């Protein structure tokens, strides 16, 4: 069901000739408003997509309405567009959000504010548009009680200045499968049954399977409605027409229930016989290895590639020839931005008990302060301390650094060596790392 919509907001900022307008993605009496249509066209421009057709727009809006997506545009308010150019009803900058949740360990799914569709028209860059939209949106999310914001970035140097920090990575891998995959423990990769299925079956099962995987996967973030189509080649942003070469296979457990799937297609690389994984979800380790065992059995294929593999991958340690598993790239993926420091820190689980006082700097003011973290039986009580000099912080960092540390994707020891955290009391970095040690390597399976 769609989330409840927030009222439309109109804001004007005097420092530049733009008006920010925020409105929900929804149809009224089955029709799409010109305002929403022109906003979507501006997004397509920013991501070099095709010009928007009525069918494509209807396709996108139907999915985004399910997510309760809210969009913002920056519009010229004090100036006219030149004759012949897009008129002032097309936004010169775009921004959107929807809200899902983040797996922060111990079965806890924390509400998160997911930012997407960020563009600025080339002719209006460096005029403070992104900052105006980001500042306003993060303030509203904080006021709404959302403890964390998140995004996946198309560029790596933009979002640190807004307090975001890299929290997870993904790897692009190539697995040589010519002649089949040999497993060190063959029985571990032979649990259950894998069978070919129509991609439409996977589309219909996607949400259920993902929710089961998401509930047990540390670092996973909620998927938007378009994912069930993108995962099966049945549509995506910039690709409304279904792909005709996507195949699907389901994994059935011992009781005959589906607990995983893989979708895949032939690679565009003409220099080798390869298959690309489109999406792979497995509720259990056994299902994961069995799906890979199936991929290894594909005839006429030399290599399987995947650009969303976990950094710590059981497959690498399950196959007999480890050198057949190659990482060709590792890239930042999920970026987090703490908005409510006590709320975010109290939500996650901790590896050990202990206490520490940290100082957090935040130029936007949402997460800043001095905080005492006291962990008992793996759960934290986080108290804001007075900043009158009566309490001395033992460790100091910015909100970007704390956001990167949040899921354990990096240690405070590494950030200390990088000059990004400051230790005021000897040994405090070691205490922090002992508390924040991750239960497993965080992995996000979702781009947005």
Secondary structure as UniProt FT lines:
FT   STRAND          9..13
FT   TURN            14..17
FT   STRAND          18..24
FT   TURN            29..30
FT   HELIX           34..46
FT   TURN            47..48
FT   HELIX           54..66
FT   TURN            67..68
FT   STRAND          70..76
FT   TURN            83..84
FT   TURN            88..89
FT   STRAND          93..103
FT   TURN            106..107
FT   STRAND          109..120
FT   HELIX           122..124
FT   HELIX           129..143
FT   TURN            144..145
FT   STRAND          148..152
FT   HELIX           159..162
FT   STRAND          165..166
FT   STRAND          169..176
FT   TURN            178..179
FT   TURN            184..185
FT   HELIX           186..189
FT   STRAND          193..197
FT   HELIX           199..216
FT   TURN            218..219
FT   TURN            225..226
FT   HELIX           227..230
FT   TURN            231..233
FT   TURN            237..238
FT   STRAND          247..252
FT   TURN            254..255
FT   STRAND          258..266
FT   TURN            270..271
FT   STRAND          274..282
FT   HELIX           285..296
FT   TURN            299..300
FT   STRAND          303..309
FT   HELIX           314..318
FT   HELIX           322..324
FT   STRAND          325..332
FT   STRAND          334..338
FT   HELIX           341..347
FT   STRAND          354..361
FT   TURN            363..364
FT   STRAND          369..376
FT   TURN            377..378
FT   STRAND          379..385
FT   STRAND          395..398
FT   HELIX           399..405
FT   TURN            406..408
FT   HELIX           412..417
FT   TURN            418..419
FT   STRAND          421..423
FT   TURN            426..427
FT   HELIX           428..436
//
